[in-house]
């Protein structure tokens, strides 16, 4: 009887895929952090639907409070609701990216820096550092976005940025006042 490679794994194992392959085999569980934002329609509901759509491949373990935030780059659009989640997965970083892009597409049109029902960013994949045309980890905007750092601090303030070695709390404290976009927390709606 043949045993799958995944079943044979006892230690974290990565089989690097070529560009042509659809997925990368990863044995072992990786902790990831995702940023979620919405500024169209039922913003809180959109974030909840996106979190639910991550299953079963991605298991959400913590969710930050939701914050209302001003748009950061293109300011002539509605305010956002933003949150961060901690999750675990056996997917590769590339497969996580494919999964979140499929959720974005399923939930509506998604244009960069334009109003959208959902935007999901892969912020951190374990302590990995990646810089390819398809994926940059940690996320390229992580260190400059209070709408990511504030909710990230709420769930794991001592988490280290693998590039700078600073905690997310230190990164947030180091942002200049003119870069702050968080308006305030959104009350829980039952």
C-alpha positions in Angstrom: 0.0 0.0 0.0 1.4 3.4 -1.0 1.6 6.1 1.6 1.3 9.7 0.5 4.2 12.1 0.9 2.1 14.1 3.3 1.5 11.1 5.5 5.2 10.3 5.6 6.2 13.7 6.8 7.3 13.8 10.4 9.0 17.2 10.3 8.1 20.3 8.4 8.7 19.6 4.7 8.5 21.8 1.7 8.6 20.5 -1.9 9.3 23.6 -4.0 7.1 23.8 -7.1 8.0 25.1 -10.5 5.9 28.0 -12.0 3.9 25.4 -13.9 2.7 23.5 -10.9 -0.6 24.5 -9.3 0.4 23.9 -5.7 3.3 23.3 -3.4 3.2 20.4 -1.0 3.8 21.5 2.6 3.8 19.2 5.5 3.4 20.8 8.9 1.3 23.7 10.1 2.3 27.3 9.6 0.9 30.3 11.5 -0.1 33.1 9.1 -1.6 36.6 9.5 -4.1 38.1 7.1 -5.3 41.6 6.8 -8.9 42.1 5.7 -10.6 45.3 4.6 -13.9 46.4 3.1 -15.4 49.7 2.0 -18.4 48.7 0.0 -21.8 47.3 1.1 -22.0 45.6 4.5 -18.4 46.1 5.5 -18.6 44.1 8.7 -20.5 41.4 7.0 -18.1 41.2 4.2 -15.2 40.7 6.6 -17.1 37.9 8.4 -18.0 36.2 5.1 -14.4 36.3 4.0 -13.2 34.8 7.3 -15.7 32.0 7.0 -14.6 31.3 3.4 -11.1 30.6 4.4 -12.1 27.2 5.8 -11.3 24.4 5.6 -7.8 25.0 4.2 -7.1 27.9 6.6 -8.2 27.7 10.2 -8.7 31.0 11.9 -7.4 31.0 15.5 -7.7 34.7 16.5 -9.5 37.8 15.1 -8.8 41.3 16.0 -11.4 44.0 16.7 -12.6 45.7 13.6 -11.5 49.3 13.0 -13.0 52.0 10.8 -10.2 53.7 8.9 -9.7 56.4 6.3 -8.4 55.3 2.9 -4.7 55.6 2.8 -3.5 56.0 -0.8 -6.5 57.0 -2.9 -8.6 59.1 -0.5 -11.6 59.8 -2.7 -13.5 56.7 -1.6 -15.6 55.5 1.4 -13.9 54.7 4.7 -12.8 51.1 5.3 -13.5 48.5 8.0 -10.2 46.7 8.7 -9.3 43.6 10.8 -6.5 41.1 11.1 -6.7 37.4 11.8 -4.2 34.8 12.9 -4.7 31.4 11.3 -3.0 28.1 10.7 -2.6 26.2 7.5 -0.8 23.4 5.7 -0.9 25.4 2.5 2.2 26.9 1.0 2.4 30.7 0.9 1.6 30.6 -2.9 -1.5 28.5 -2.3 -2.7 30.8 0.5 -2.3 33.7 -1.9 -4.4 31.8 -4.6 -7.0 31.0 -2.0 -7.5 34.6 -0.8 -7.5 35.9 -4.4 -10.3 33.4 -5.2 -12.3 34.7 -2.2 -11.8 38.3 -3.3 -13.0 37.4 -6.8 -16.0 35.5 -5.5 -17.0 38.4 -3.3 -16.9 41.0 -6.1 -14.8 43.2 -8.3 -11.4 44.0 -6.9 -9.3 46.8 -8.3 -6.1 47.9 -6.6 -6.6 51.0 -4.4 -10.3 51.3 -5.4 -13.5 50.7 -3.4 -14.1 47.0 -2.9 -16.3 44.6 -0.9 -13.2 42.7 0.3 -9.5 43.0 0.2 -7.4 40.3 1.8 -3.6 40.6 2.2 -1.2 37.8 3.3 0.8 39.8 5.9 3.1 37.1 7.3 3.6 33.4 6.6 5.4 32.1 9.6 8.7 33.9 9.9 9.3 33.6 6.2 10.8 36.3 4.0 9.9 36.1 0.3 10.4 38.6 -2.5 9.1 37.4 -5.9 7.1 39.2 -8.6 4.0 37.3 -7.3 4.5 37.5 -3.5 6.4 39.7 -1.0 6.5 38.5 2.6 6.2 40.2 5.0 3.7 42.2 3.1 5.3 45.2 1.5 3.0 47.7 3.2 3.0 46.1 6.7 5.4 48.5 8.3 3.6 51.7 7.1 -0.1 50.8 7.7 -1.6 51.5 11.0 -4.8 49.9 9.9 -2.8 46.6 9.8 -0.5 47.2 12.7 -3.1 48.4 15.2 -5.3 45.2 14.9 -2.2 43.0 14.7 -1.1 44.5 18.0 -4.5 43.7 19.5 -3.9 40.0 18.9 -0.1 39.6 19.1 1.8 42.7 20.2 5.1 41.0 20.6 5.1 39.4 17.1 8.4 40.1 15.3 8.8 41.5 11.9 11.3 39.0 10.4 12.9 41.8 8.3 13.5 44.5 11.0 13.5 42.3 14.1 11.1 44.9 15.7 7.8 43.9 17.3 4.6 45.0 15.7 4.0 47.3 18.7 7.4 49.0 18.0 6.5 49.4 14.4 3.1 51.0 15.3 4.7 53.3 17.8 7.2 54.4 15.2 4.7 55.6 12.6 4.6 59.4 12.1 1.4 61.1 13.1 0.6 62.1 9.5 0.5 58.4 8.5 -2.4 57.5 10.9 -5.7 56.4 9.3 -7.5 54.6 12.2 -10.7 56.5 13.1 -11.7 54.1 15.9 -13.0 50.6 16.8 -16.3 49.5 15.3 -18.9 48.4 18.0 -19.6 44.6 18.0 -22.8 43.9 16.2 -24.6 40.7 17.1 
